[in-house]
Amino acid sequence: MITKATLEDVPELDTLVNSAYRGDSSRQGWTTEADLLDGTRTNAEGIAEIIETPGTILLKYVEADKILGCVELKNENGKLYLGMLTVQPSLQGKGIGKELLIASEAEAKKQNCSSIFMTVISIRKELIDWYLRHEYKMTGERKPFAFTDPRFGQPKTKLEFVVLEKKI
C-alpha cells in the first residue's frame, strides 16, 4: 500500500533511506552510493522537514506494517520534482520502485503538473538506464553536485547531476 508519510514515520524512514544509499547495507541493492559518497544520505530532521514543507509530499510503500520504500515529490512551478526514491536494499528489483514511480506519476496528474523531473548523479548509469526504460528522457541539462553539509555526502570523486524528465 502506498500512502502519505507522517511525522510518526520519520525514524523508520531515516533508517530505510540511509540503509539504501550509504554504507555496507546499501551494497545489498543496486542503487548504492557507498562507492561515490561518504556520510549519510539524510537524517530525521531532514525527513521531518520534507514532510512538513508545503507543496511537498513523501509517499511511503508499506507491507505488513513495515515501510519498504519511499519517494519525495515537490511541485515546482507546475512540474513535479521526484527525489529520494528509495527501496529496501534486499527487496530492490521486485517492483516496489516501479510502484512508487507509478504513484508519483498519478500524483503529478492529480496536481496538474506537465511533467516529472529529477536529478541523478551522472555516473549512475544503471539507475539512469532504469529511468530511461520507464520513459524518462535526458534533458541535456547538468547541475553541479554542490552540497555544503559534509554529513550528507562527502564525494569520493568529482560528481555532477544530470536532469531527467517525463512529460505527463
C-alpha atoms as one frame of an Amber mdcrd trajectory, in Angstrom:
protein
   0.000   0.000   0.000   1.266   3.486  -0.856   0.214   6.366   1.382   1.487
   9.739   2.512   4.185   9.605   5.197   3.643  11.322   8.529   5.950  12.560
  11.252   5.394   9.250  13.085   7.205   7.546  10.176  10.370   9.654  10.440
  12.589   7.243  12.447  11.765   4.288  10.186  12.208   6.389   7.017  15.556
   7.714   8.253  16.842   4.162   8.741  15.431   2.991   5.400  16.847   5.827
   3.291  20.313   5.693   4.804  20.457   1.895   4.536  19.560   2.059   0.838
  22.020   4.755  -0.229  25.090   4.604   2.013  27.170   2.152   3.996  27.571
  -1.596   3.707  23.840  -2.339   3.960  23.277  -0.403   0.713  25.531  -2.851
  -1.147  22.748  -5.473  -0.930  20.885  -3.491  -3.585  21.855  -1.970  -6.906
  21.188   1.693  -6.003  24.050   2.161  -3.554  26.056   5.378  -3.494  28.546
   3.934  -0.986  31.399   3.940  -3.511  30.674   7.545  -4.514  29.979   9.322
  -1.222  30.824   9.066   2.462  28.422  10.247   5.138  24.693   9.727   5.428
  22.037  10.447   2.795  19.752  12.324   5.203  18.710  12.482   8.849  15.490
  12.509  10.861  15.336  16.310  10.861  15.674  16.418   7.063  12.905  13.886
   6.574  10.627  15.727   9.012  11.301  18.936   7.096  10.261  17.273   3.822
   7.022  16.032   5.409   6.233  19.458   6.862   7.087  21.529   3.754   4.001
  22.877   1.961   3.791  21.602  -1.625   5.941  18.560  -0.822   4.732  15.008
  -0.258   6.672  11.996   0.954   4.956   8.798  -0.172   5.693   5.526   1.603
   5.279   1.943   0.411   4.120  -0.283   3.276   3.673  -4.060   3.592   2.888
  -5.838   6.861   3.216  -2.548   8.788   6.802  -2.063   7.588   7.946   0.791
   5.335   9.789  -0.786   2.405  10.123   2.255   0.146   9.503   5.965  -0.229
   9.711   8.873  -2.652   9.788  12.650  -2.205   7.578  14.732  -4.525   7.641
  18.516  -4.726   5.614  20.749  -7.022   7.957  23.291  -8.577   6.085  25.697
 -10.851   3.815  23.075 -12.392   6.468  20.375 -12.688   6.802  17.652 -10.089
  10.311  17.081  -8.715  10.955  13.441  -7.810  13.670  12.755  -5.267  14.903
  10.218  -2.760  13.227   7.244  -4.455  14.171   4.516  -2.001  13.588   0.771
  -1.743  14.895  -1.503   0.996  18.129  -2.916  -0.491  17.219  -6.599  -0.087
  13.940  -6.011  -1.968  15.266  -3.982  -4.900  14.323  -5.413  -8.276  10.963
  -6.709  -7.038   8.737  -3.918  -8.394   8.458  -1.613  -5.367  10.349   1.199
  -7.088   8.127   0.845 -10.149   5.012   1.057  -7.939   6.349   4.230  -6.319
   7.103   5.664  -9.771   3.530   4.928 -10.923   2.155   6.558  -7.751   4.401
   9.583  -8.385   3.066   9.943 -11.919  -0.508   9.697 -10.603   0.297  12.470
  -8.106   1.721  14.613 -10.922  -1.546  14.223 -12.848  -3.586  14.968  -9.706
  -1.612  18.207  -9.275  -1.972  19.081 -12.988   1.791  19.018 -13.484   3.104
  18.992 -17.051   5.998  16.660 -16.210   8.070  14.910 -13.570  11.767  15.697
 -13.358  14.684  14.519 -11.246  18.417  14.815 -10.853  20.614  11.710 -10.897
  24.365  11.512 -10.347  25.736  11.359 -13.893  27.886   8.259 -13.382  24.940
   6.198 -12.052  24.468   4.534 -15.449  22.358   1.608 -14.192  19.978   3.974
 -12.412  19.723   6.341 -15.386  19.039   3.338 -17.638  16.238   2.224 -15.288
  14.547   5.617 -15.589  15.039   5.622 -19.370  13.231   2.259 -19.519  10.342
   3.972 -17.695  10.074   6.666 -20.396  12.092   9.374 -18.692  14.351  11.328
 -21.053  17.696  13.006 -20.583  17.157  16.771 -20.895  20.807  17.559 -21.615
  20.889  19.772 -18.519  23.619  19.187 -15.946  23.831  20.562 -12.434  26.758
  20.708 -10.044  26.896  18.354  -7.088  27.137  21.198  -4.601  26.163  20.038
  -1.148  27.779  22.066   1.600  26.996  19.898   4.630  29.564  17.055   4.802
  27.219  14.949   6.960  25.144  14.289   3.835  27.792  13.221   1.420  31.475
  13.791   1.036  32.143  12.918  -2.616  34.970  10.454  -3.175  35.335  11.800
  -6.717  34.057  14.812  -8.686  30.315  14.394  -9.198  27.575  16.167 -11.124
  23.896  15.631 -11.757  22.018  15.047 -14.985  18.362  16.018 -15.270  15.762
  13.521 -16.490  12.155  14.373 -17.279   8.946  12.656 -18.316   6.005  14.512
 -19.795   2.700  13.724 -18.128
